[in-house]
């Protein structure tokens, strides 16, 4: 599953960061690193952008960029 498919309020762990060159470096610089927990907080009314809670702060990214980040949904009791 990719980050843009994750439902609001659901927790997931990043498994793979896509993109190439400067785009991938930008993702990593923003804290979108494999094995990091991420929660979708809000989605704009038209579906773009998406607000995430990651590493103790809020991050807003475009849906197109979120589609390049693969995640694995976590169970609620973990």
Buried (B, 14 or more C-beta within 10 A) or exposed (E): EBBBBBEEEBBBBBEEBEBEEEEBEEBEEBBBEEEBBBBBBBBEEEEBBBBBBBEEEEBEBEBEBBEBBBBEEBEEEE
